[in-house]
C-alpha cells in the first residue's frame, strides 16, 4: 500500500477529504488540531466531516492496522 497517512490544512468550509488506502474502516484514525475525532463518515476512500475543520487546523488521516493480527489467512497448496 501507499503512504499510511494523508495530511491537509482545514479552511473552514471544506468537509470532504481523501483517505489513504485501507482494508477495513476500523483501520482509519483521524486527528484534527492534534486531537482524535470520530465526527466523520467514510465512503470508500472519501472521508466527510460532520462539520468543516476550522481554518488553519492540521488534519491527519491515518491508516493504522495491527502488526500482531493477520489480515488474511493463507492455506497450503493455495495459489498466490
C-alpha positions in Angstrom: 0.0 0.0 0.0 1.0 3.6 -0.4 1.6 6.1 2.4 -0.2 5.3 5.6 -1.4 8.8 6.1 -2.7 11.9 4.3 -2.3 15.4 5.7 -4.4 18.5 5.0 -5.0 22.0 6.4 -8.6 23.0 7.2 -10.1 26.0 5.5 -13.3 26.3 7.5 -15.6 25.2 4.6 -14.2 22.0 3.0 -15.6 18.8 4.6 -14.5 16.1 2.2 -11.0 14.6 2.1 -9.3 11.5 0.7 -8.1 8.7 2.9 -5.0 6.5 2.3 -5.9 3.0 1.0 -7.2 0.7 3.7 -8.8 -2.8 4.1 -11.2 -2.1 7.0 -12.9 1.1 8.1 -11.7 0.5 11.7 -8.1 1.0 10.4 -8.8 4.7 9.7 -7.9 7.2 12.5 -8.4 11.0 12.2 -6.6 13.7 14.0 -7.7 17.3 13.8 -5.7 20.0 15.5 -3.8 17.4 17.5 -6.8 15.5 18.8 -8.5 12.3 17.7 -12.0 12.7 16.3 -14.9 10.4 15.2 -17.1 13.2 13.8 -17.0 11.9 10.2 -18.3 9.3 7.8 -16.4 7.1 5.4 -17.5 6.0 1.9 -14.7 4.2 0.1 -11.7 6.5 0.3 -13.8 9.6 0.8 -13.9 10.9 4.4 -16.6 13.5 5.1 -16.5 15.6 8.3 -19.8 16.4 10.1 -18.5 20.0 10.5 -15.7 21.5 8.4 -12.4 21.7 10.3 -11.6 25.3 11.2 -9.3 27.4 9.1 -5.6 26.6 9.7 -6.1 23.3 11.7 -3.9 20.4 10.7 -5.8 17.3 9.6 -4.1 13.9 9.6 -5.9 10.9 8.3 -4.0 7.7 9.3 -4.3 4.1 8.3 -3.5 2.1 11.5 -3.7 -1.6 11.4 -2.3 -4.1 14.0 1.1 -5.6 13.2 0.2 -8.5 15.6 -3.0 -9.6 13.8 -3.3 -11.3 10.4 -5.4 -9.5 7.8 -5.7 -12.7 5.7 -5.2 -16.4 6.1 -3.2 -18.5 3.7 -3.6 -22.2 3.2 -1.1 -24.8 1.9 -1.4 -25.5 -1.8 -3.2 -22.3 -2.5 -2.2 -20.1 -5.5 -0.8 -16.7 -4.7 
